């Protein structure tokens, strides 16, 4: 299963290094209220308008666990085929920072809510399984704003206390491409589940990237560096690329790699040291005395299992079985839940092959071009299936369909109306076509002579000319048949 053929290898002085990557993804839980308070989590509100006394850490305030967030975390664990821990414990992770009013983050350390699991990624040369180490729940901190006031740092506590799932992978990733596939798959699973919107621009999904290198063929892991808080896939890839090469250079220069926390400077495309990597004991973790250990029953978990929708891997399998799609086509169509729904709506009443080609070809191109989600598609699934049926039953040619598709985008027009209005119906009457073909043959006696003397490539010339004369409306199959007889 796990072919390592998409790995990133670095050669230096006749030695080959491989790159080992593990991710700690912070995924914001979809929930109207925070993990331990009833404040809103809505994005983009005025600073400090969504802060309860708990979030601001006023003395004597007690956290109250949000049951919905627990459900979301367990659902995500189920989506990661992971072990759900019926007993987990919230700990205080102590550190000082201005945007952390409590002086500690409530997190889970020894007993996370979700244990080991796995995520399957599709790479060009096959599938690969990436191990999940754990998933735990924790609070987000507030936000320090350094660039609004020249003298002061401003603090916005709206995010303080928002529920995060920290999803820790095993060090199974071997290249920037695999990291990209992994993040996309993780995001896809959580979107299917409705547990995280995966919006990286808004910071709902960000990752700490652990990178180390070692000589290919050796077992022992090298010293790793952690690149903090990277919020786009492209930046993750750039950071890994830079960091891996930096580490190889250090080793080749006979220097040692410091285990440290680094930041990625997106403008200079380099990673820089922030601080020496802290170990767990630096945080003085201890169970939060304000919160009892969290215990969930089998019944609670079973109810959630019953709510899990068909997930990308199962949907992909079904699409391959039911619609005879290739693995590649199925992967594309299921990667986004809305796309898969659109596809199923189109094929319900039309041809699978044509639907696949139109969606992954023309439709995706338009959406890409206009920067739209499929839910905002200017052509509805219903009208696309109508267009496909017009091709399928011979009313229009594939070429004319492209023209009609362009016209449909203006207000999601019904393609059959466009065919009528613009008189784009395919000419399939043999008599009409014969007339055109006779004229074309008459007008080009020299080409006919050349064709008959063996220049068979000229057949295409005649087909093209007939199509042109017919305004693109001639039925290409019939034109071929009649031309063959006449010539
Ligand atoms: Mn964390």
Boltz pocket constraint, residues with backbone or C-beta under 6 A from the ligand:
constraints:
  - pocket:
      binder: B
      contacts: [[A, 26], [A, 138], [A, 166]]
      max_distance: 6.0
